[in-house]
Amino acid sequence: MSKGADLMILAEDVRPLAHSQKSMKKREAILSAAIEVINAKGFAAATMTEIAAAIDLRDAALYYYFPNKQALAFAGHQRSLERFEAILARVEAEGGTGLCKLRRLLAALLDDAVGNGPQLYFGDNSYLDAEQRQAIEAWSARLSARLERFLEDGMADGTIAPCEPALVVQLMVGMLIWLTKWAPTTPGLTNERLLEAIEVMALKGLAGPKAVAGP
């Protein structure tokens, strides 16, 4: 989904000062570290010094790429939504029943977290300024509407039980937010175990009369 002009303009505020490949890699490393620290401690408790230390930098180096912690967090939200949107688009393109698409989306999100680190599933964005919040919330709403269509498709094809798609999507997003907090501390946890637990807790409860096992 294309981002609006307002989001593109806001992105200028967090664009790195250098555009070499090395600089871009460093920026991505900073974003990954910031997302992990903010997920673990919350925005207010996270510090630029702590984020820098996570990748063996001095905090002054962070300010070369981001003017302040708010700009860094905003960029983290943007990166997370980009990753989510790419996964969502791939699952949509592959087709299938509503429930199959939902299963594949959850599996892909878990796999993406292994390869690229956690996303900033941070429910509270009150620390962003008004324009930033508006941009992130509008983008999130568009992605939520696309996810709701998986449920609507599933209800239409019989693989998902009748439900309120908007409410179920909010519950699923809430689950993903909390996964970033407690899942990394669970000993021996694998994506397979986690997906099985999600299947038992959530998807089987949604399964309609035509649901079948498998992806």
RODO-2510 file (C-alpha; in nm, 4 decimals, decimal comma):
residues 215
     n   res          X          Y          Z
     1     m     0,0000     0,0000     0,0000
     2     s     0,1433     0,3357    -0,0898
     3     k     0,2107     0,5798     0,1878
     4     g     0,0454     0,9194     0,1791
     5     a     0,2284     1,2401     0,1085
     6     d     0,2008     1,3383     0,4735
     7     l     0,3908     1,0288     0,5835
     8     m     0,6575     1,0821     0,3181
     9     i     0,7107     1,4387     0,4354
    10     l     0,7381     1,3290     0,7969
    11     a     0,9917     1,0649     0,6963
    12     e     1,2253     1,3440     0,5862
    13     d     1,2688     1,4358     0,9522
    14     v     1,4268     1,1006     1,0351
    15     r     1,6302     1,0490     0,7177
    16     p     1,9977     0,9800     0,7936
    17     l     2,2493     1,2517     0,7158
    18     a     2,4569     1,0142     0,5043
    19     h     2,3216     0,7782     0,2406
    20     s     2,6080     0,5366     0,1852
    21     q     2,5380     0,1642     0,2136
    22     k     2,7346     0,1567     0,5376
    23     s     2,5269     0,4400     0,6809
    24     m     2,2021     0,2699     0,5850
    25     k     2,3123    -0,0536     0,7518
    26     k     2,4045     0,1398     1,0651
    27     r     2,0656     0,3115     1,0636
    28     e     1,8887    -0,0251     1,0380
    29     a     2,0970    -0,1602     1,3269
    30     i     1,9998     0,1419     1,5373
    31     l     1,6318     0,0920     1,4531
    32     s     1,6466    -0,2770     1,5474
    33     a     1,8123    -0,1963     1,8792
    34     a     1,5622     0,0828     1,9522
    35     i     1,2658    -0,1448     1,8815
    36     e     1,3970    -0,4123     2,1160
    37     v     1,4683    -0,1661     2,3974
    38     i     1,1363     0,0197     2,3602
    39     n     0,9399    -0,3075     2,3479
    40     a     1,1132    -0,4266     2,6638
    41     k     1,1072    -0,1048     2,8707
    42     g     0,8518     0,1269     2,7140
    43     f     0,9252     0,4577     2,5442
    44     a     0,9546     0,6663     2,8597
    45     a     1,2082     0,4363     3,0278
    46     a     1,4176     0,3713     2,7175
    47     t     1,7190     0,5988     2,6757
    48     m     1,9325     0,6896     2,3771
    49     t     2,2381     0,5843     2,5777
    50     e     2,0930     0,2385     2,6376
    51     i     1,9928     0,1981     2,2742
    52     a     2,3402     0,2992     2,1597
    53     a     2,5056     0,0626     2,4060
    54     a     2,3036    -0,2285     2,2671
    55     i     2,5047    -0,2034     1,9438
    56     d     2,8312    -0,0744     2,0964
    57     l     2,7872     0,2875     1,9960
    58     r     2,8121     0,6108     2,1874
    59     d     2,4777     0,7871     2,2150
    60     a     2,6233     1,0829     2,0216
    61     a     2,6373     0,8542     1,7161
    62     l     2,2603     0,8054     1,7322
    63     y     2,2027     1,1782     1,6965
    64     y     2,3889     1,1672     1,3650
    65     y     2,1023     0,9588     1,2302
    66     f     1,8053     1,0714     1,4430
    67     p     1,7622     1,4131     1,6064
    68     n     1,5925     1,2738     1,9190
    69     k     1,4301     0,9674     2,0743
    70     q     1,0874     1,0612     1,9420
    71     a     1,2151     1,0664     1,5829
    72     l     1,3843     0,7313     1,6398
    73     a     1,0637     0,5753     1,7742
    74     f     0,8634     0,7195     1,4845
    75     a     1,1060     0,5597     1,2399
    76     g     1,0665     0,2333     1,4312
    77     h     0,6899     0,2475     1,3819
    78     q     0,7391     0,3165     1,0119
    79     r     0,9811     0,0263     0,9661
    80     s     0,7491    -0,2116     1,1529
    81     l     0,4479    -0,1142     0,9428
    82     e     0,6509    -0,1558     0,6240
    83     r     0,7499    -0,5080     0,7291
    84     f     0,3929    -0,5974     0,8278
    85     e     0,2558    -0,4595     0,5026
    86     a     0,5051    -0,6567     0,2916
    87     i     0,4063    -0,9804     0,4665
    88     l     0,0366    -0,8995     0,4331
    89     a     0,0737    -0,8315     0,0608
    90     r     0,2582    -1,1598     0,0061
    91     v    -0,0083    -1,3585     0,1905
    92     e    -0,2840    -1,1844    -0,0070
    93     a    -0,1113    -1,2664    -0,3352
    94     e    -0,0854    -1,6360    -0,2457
    95     g    -0,4640    -1,6583    -0,2033
    96     g    -0,6476    -1,9391    -0,0272
    97     t    -0,9320    -1,9504     0,2202
    98     g    -0,9718    -1,6855     0,4853
    99     l    -0,8454    -1,9136     0,7619
   100     c    -0,5479    -2,0334     0,5554
   101     k    -0,4435    -1,6739     0,4913
   102     l    -0,4717    -1,5955     0,8612
   103     r    -0,2546    -1,8950     0,9512
   104     r     0,0079    -1,8041     0,6917
   105     l     0,0160    -1,4436     0,8100
   106     l     0,0831    -1,5412     1,1718
   107     a     0,3505    -1,7924     1,0679
   108     a     0,5172    -1,5345     0,8424
   109     l     0,5182    -1,2702     1,1166
   110     l     0,6884    -1,5123     1,3559
   111     d     0,9456    -1,6113     1,0927
   112     d     1,0110    -1,2463     1,0086
   113     a     1,0824    -1,1716     1,3740
   114     v     1,3491    -1,4445     1,3773
   115     g     1,5251    -1,3057     1,0712
   116     n     1,4754    -0,9324     1,1278
   117     g     1,4093    -0,8919     1,4983
   118     p     1,0841    -0,7868     1,6647
   119     q     0,8529    -0,5241     1,5275
   120     l     0,7464    -0,2222     1,7301
   121     y     0,4052    -0,3560     1,8322
   122     f     0,3747    -0,0735     2,0823
   123     g     0,0135     0,0107     2,1586
   124     d     0,0751     0,3558     2,3053
   125     n     0,1996     0,6163     2,0575
   126     s     0,1059     0,9189     2,2673
   127     y     0,4727     1,0217     2,2807
   128     l     0,4650     1,1028     1,9071
   129     d     0,3617     1,4483     1,7920
   130     a     0,0181     1,5001     1,6377
   131     e     0,1281     1,4678     1,2751
   132     q     0,3302     1,1548     1,3453
   133     r     0,0423     0,9935     1,5349
   134     q    -0,2010     1,0762     1,2562
   135     a     0,0282     0,9233     0,9937
   136     i     0,0943     0,6028     1,1914
   137     e    -0,2696     0,5588     1,2951
   138     a    -0,3954     0,6094     0,9388
   139     w    -0,1446     0,3568     0,8056
   140     s    -0,2322     0,1088     1,0815
   141     a    -0,6035     0,1485     1,0075
   142     r    -0,5481     0,0653     0,6405
   143     l    -0,3573    -0,2500     0,7292
   144     s    -0,6214    -0,3484     0,9859
   145     a    -0,8915    -0,3148     0,7193
   146     r    -0,6965    -0,5494     0,4922
   147     l    -0,6592    -0,7994     0,7750
   148     e    -1,0306    -0,7746     0,8499
   149     r    -1,0947    -0,8890     0,4935
   150     f    -0,9230    -1,2202     0,5735
   151     l    -1,1902    -1,2760     0,8368
   152     e    -1,4681    -1,1592     0,6062
   153     d    -1,3414    -1,3930     0,3329
   154     g    -1,3277    -1,6772     0,5833
   155     m    -1,6826    -1,6178     0,6976
   156     a    -1,7945    -1,6132     0,3337
   157     d    -1,6141    -1,9382     0,2435
   158     g    -1,7088    -2,1141     0,5686
   159     t    -1,3582    -2,1546     0,7115
   160     i    -1,4086    -1,8915     0,9830
   161     a    -1,6996    -1,8789     1,2250
   162     p    -1,9250    -1,5704     1,2316
   163     c    -1,7522    -1,2922     1,4261
   164     e    -1,6933    -0,9168     1,4382
   165     p    -1,3840    -0,8758     1,2158
   166     a    -1,2811    -0,5357     1,3519
   167     l    -1,2972    -0,6564     1,7120
   168     v    -1,1157    -0,9847     1,6387
   169     v    -0,8369    -0,7990     1,4571
   170     q    -0,7891    -0,5717     1,7600
   171     l    -0,7664    -0,8776     1,9847
   172     m    -0,5097    -1,0356     1,7532
   173     v    -0,3001    -0,7193     1,7413
   174     g    -0,3125    -0,7012     2,1208
   175     m    -0,1846    -1,0588     2,1361
   176     l     0,1051    -0,9721     1,9059
   177     i     0,1939    -0,6689     2,1181
   178     w     0,2289    -0,8857     2,4278
   179     l     0,4188    -1,1579     2,2442
   180     t     0,7072    -0,9128     2,2020
   181     k     0,7232    -0,8735     2,5802
   182     w     0,7006    -1,2262     2,7183
   183     a     0,7906    -1,4626     2,4322
   184     p     1,1652    -1,3793     2,4219
   185     t     1,2006    -1,4739     2,7897
   186     t     1,0327    -1,8161     2,7588
   187     p     1,3012    -2,0887     2,7752
   188     g     1,3225    -2,3152     2,4717
   189     l     1,0427    -2,1417     2,2872
   190     t     1,0324    -2,2040     1,9109
   191     n     0,8130    -2,0574     1,6404
   192     e     0,6540    -2,3990     1,5923
   193     r     0,5521    -2,4191     1,9589
   194     l     0,4316    -2,0617     1,9594
   195     l     0,2253    -2,1055     1,6433
   196     e     0,0726    -2,4244     1,7844
   197     a    -0,0283    -2,2383     2,1000
   198     i    -0,1814    -1,9587     1,8920
   199     e    -0,3646    -2,2184     1,6851
   200     v    -0,5155    -2,3795     1,9949
   201     m    -0,6015    -2,0522     2,1650
   202     a    -0,7263    -1,8437     1,8745
   203     l    -0,7588    -2,0027     1,5331
   204     k    -0,9481    -2,3163     1,6310
   205     g    -1,1978    -2,0991     1,8091
   206     l    -1,2455    -1,9056     1,4860
   207     a    -1,2662    -2,2134     1,2616
   208     g    -1,5928    -2,2560     1,0789
   209     p    -1,7617    -2,5749     0,9522
   210     k    -1,5476    -2,5950     0,6358
   211     a    -1,2115    -2,5447     0,8043
   212     v    -0,9492    -2,8116     0,7378
   213     a    -0,6073    -2,8728     0,8855
   214     g    -0,3014    -2,7468     0,7066
   215     p    -0,1609    -2,4157     0,5794
***
